[in-house]
Amino acid sequence: MAITEIIGSGVAPLEPFRKSNASAEEKKTAPTTDRADLSEEALSLIESGNSKRVDEVLSRINSGFYNKPEVVNKIVEEILKDIRNLKP
């Protein structure tokens, strides 16, 4: 199932796999790395010896597991469930 829009949310359609129309010059100046900040909870889990799980997640990130369309769709579905369950 492909998610193409979120009705009534005021959020633009999600198109994670759309090809960029950026020129070659723009692509040269674009940042080449992403950055993630870990919460205090995540840092404490790492320090508490739960490194097996952390290693598994890092391995999946490095292998591109989370970039697969089916994985992205599942993540989006779970985020949407969380958003819908938020109380105003």
C-alpha positions as CSV (number, residue, x, y, z in Angstrom):
1,M,0.0,0.0,0.0
2,A,1.4,3.4,-1.0
3,I,0.5,6.4,1.1
4,T,0.0,9.4,-1.2
5,E,-1.8,11.9,0.9
6,I,-3.1,12.6,4.4
7,I,-6.7,13.8,4.1
8,G,-7.7,16.7,6.2
9,S,-4.5,17.0,8.1
10,G,-3.0,20.1,6.3
11,V,0.1,18.0,5.7
12,A,1.7,17.8,2.3
13,P,1.7,14.4,0.5
14,L,4.5,12.1,1.5
15,E,6.7,11.2,-1.4
16,P,9.9,9.7,0.1
17,F,11.0,8.0,-3.1
18,R,10.4,10.9,-5.5
19,K,13.4,11.8,-7.6
20,S,14.9,15.2,-7.1
21,N,14.7,17.8,-9.8
22,A,17.8,19.5,-8.4
23,S,20.5,20.6,-10.9
24,A,23.9,19.0,-10.9
25,E,25.4,22.2,-9.3
26,E,22.8,22.0,-6.4
27,K,23.5,18.4,-5.9
28,K,27.2,19.2,-5.4
29,T,26.5,21.7,-2.7
30,A,23.9,19.6,-0.9
31,P,24.8,18.1,2.5
32,T,26.0,14.5,2.2
33,T,25.2,13.3,5.7
34,D,22.3,13.0,8.1
35,R,22.4,13.6,11.8
36,A,20.4,12.0,14.6
37,D,20.3,13.2,18.3
38,L,19.8,10.5,20.9
39,S,17.5,11.1,23.8
40,E,18.8,10.6,27.4
41,E,16.7,7.4,27.5
42,A,18.5,6.1,24.4
43,L,21.9,7.0,25.8
44,S,21.1,5.2,29.1
45,L,20.0,2.1,27.3
46,I,23.3,2.0,25.4
47,E,25.2,2.5,28.6
48,S,23.2,-0.2,30.5
49,G,24.6,-3.0,28.4
50,N,21.7,-3.3,25.9
51,S,24.3,-3.1,23.1
52,K,23.1,-6.2,21.3
53,R,19.9,-4.5,20.3
54,V,21.8,-1.3,19.5
55,D,24.2,-3.2,17.3
56,E,21.3,-4.9,15.5
57,V,19.7,-1.5,14.8
58,L,23.0,0.0,13.6
59,S,23.5,-3.0,11.4
60,R,20.1,-2.5,9.8
61,I,20.7,1.2,9.3
62,N,24.1,0.5,7.6
63,S,22.6,-2.2,5.4
64,G,19.8,0.1,4.1
65,F,17.0,-2.0,5.7
66,Y,15.1,1.1,6.8
67,N,15.2,2.6,3.2
68,K,13.1,-0.2,1.7
69,P,9.6,1.0,0.6
70,E,7.8,-1.6,2.6
71,V,9.7,-0.6,5.8
72,V,9.1,3.1,5.2
73,N,5.4,2.4,4.7
74,K,5.2,0.5,7.9
75,I,7.0,3.3,9.8
76,V,4.6,5.9,8.3
77,E,1.6,3.8,9.3
78,E,2.8,3.5,12.9
79,I,3.5,7.3,13.0
80,L,0.0,8.0,11.7
81,K,-1.6,5.7,14.3
82,D,0.3,7.7,17.0
83,I,-0.8,11.0,15.5
84,R,-4.5,9.9,15.3
85,N,-4.3,8.8,19.0
86,L,-3.1,12.2,20.2
87,K,-5.6,14.1,22.3
88,P,-6.1,17.8,21.4
